[in-house]
Amino acid sequence: MSKPLLSIVIPTHNSKKTIYDLLSSISISNFRHFKEIEVLIIDDCSKDQTVTIVKNIIPYLKFDLFLKRLNKNVGPARARNQGVKKAVGKYILFLDSDVILAKNTLNCAFQFAKTGKFRAFTGIWHYRQYTKKFFPQFKALRDWAYWFIEREKNARYYLFSTRIAGIEKKLFNQIGGFNINYSEPTIEDIELTYRIEKIKKIKFSPKLLVYHEFEDFWPIAVKYFKRSRDWIQLYQKRLRFDPVATSKKEAVKSITAGLFLFSLLLIFISNFFIYPATISFLFFSLLEFKFWIFLLKKRGVVFLFKSIPISIALYLIINAGSVYGLILSYLKRNHFYNRFFF
């Protein structure tokens, strides 16, 4: 039997609610070449029934599945690297454990690998949400708008998102894989993106489509805080905005949201601050206008008005994470970090 062309690497950690649907979606894809793919699940020391669910579904799958269970929790970056070491395919396709493949996605990824035209490629997740909860729908639409509605003129989207992204194994090994210093899922994909782009352009394809159910406000807020905490430290090395993580426009939105809140609080001291609060909110509204029109068309006026304070709140959380990251950077540079944190 010839070795697989495409190896699908999936890290799992307490993924009992999602892993069955993901594996099922791979198996029922509009795809004929199951003998030319393999799936490797690296379980990052799950405490739930993830491993049992995977073992039970194996006999019903159309592809070969390799399962490795780690003895301790090491984080998704290291888990993905472990998966690549075990993989035999020429190309690696990374999937998060909480996505579902669209019908034609696997075939598209396989064709990219087969032609070898692109050494790295990345996809996208749809705004469709099964839940009726407000925030998951808002978050999905927020992401979609960033890619397709608000994109700056001539900007190229190329984030190597681990929700769905593929890379030639030789290239992955050449750049050293994911940075294992990121023990949590924060910016390990962004950092890897920059290293890939130093060698080869990443192809973005909306045909590489997955579905993803978002969490509610507070879990996402914590992720935003941690992601911005780590991203600001990476930004200090590059001193450049880009569509991978934060565009200039997004940075200005974040600053404007902060100015609005600061001015709003100062109104209690002096009515004068009504003016800067109004101006900053109007400027923020101008920056958000395309997104708000998109929300209005998709979900209506009530949804739109509920979205405005949530948008501001998320930008404030990003600001808080960035400030915290800057403080950590300062402490590290001045050798205070090890003294007080370890």
Secondary structure, 3 states (H helix, E strand, C coil): CCCCCEEEEEEECCCCCCHHHHHHHHHCCCCCCHHHEEEEEEECCCCCCHHHHHHHHHHHCCCEEEEEECCCCCCHHHHHHHHHHHCCCCEEEEECCCEEECCCHHHHHHHHHHHCCCCEEEEEECCCCCCCCHHHHHHHHHHHHHHHCCCCCCCCCCCCCCCEEEEEHHHHHHHCCCCCCCCCCCCHHHHHHHHHHCCCCCEEEEEEEEEECCCCHHHHHHHHHHHHHHHHHHHHHHCCCECCCECHHHHHHHHHHHHHHHHHHHCCCCHHHHHHHHHHHHHHHHHHHHHHHHHHHHHCHHHHHHHHHHHHHHHHHHHHHHHHHHHHHHHHHCCCHHHHHC
